[in-house]
Each structure stands twice: as C-alpha cells, then as structure tokens.
C-alpha cells in the first residue's frame, strides 16, 4: 500500500494495525530487495530535478545573505 499508492507509512500502519517503524522497515527492506519495483525518474526529470535543487541552493544562500543585511528592529508595543 505504501509503495503502490504512495500513502504515508504512518497512515498505512494505523490502517493495518502494525507499528509504523515496523512497516517502515518492511518498506525499506522491500525497496532494497526490489529496486525496480518503483518507477524512477527519466533523464529529463533527473536533469530538471538537479536544476531545481541548484536553484534552491542558490536561493537559500541569497536568503541567508539578505537576512544578515537586514537590521533587526523592535516591534512596536
């Protein structure tokens, strides 16, 4: 259910009456034993993902830089 439907482990664990960590380990084990059981990203999707990750890193750096340049102000009481 977790792999096929993409439902969260916690939700599926509650539905089937097992502890979420137990189910998480089962899913991890299944994924390790069956790496082709889930569809992967194609070449274009991987390239797009890398580009978005690069943009995200750059924006995070810019945000940190801008935070350092903005003086902290006291809010009016």
Secondary structure, DSSP 8 states (H G I E B T S, - for coil): -HHHH---HHHHHHHHTS-HHHHHHHHHHHHHH-GGGS----HHHHHHHHHHHHHHHHHHHHHHHHHHHS-------
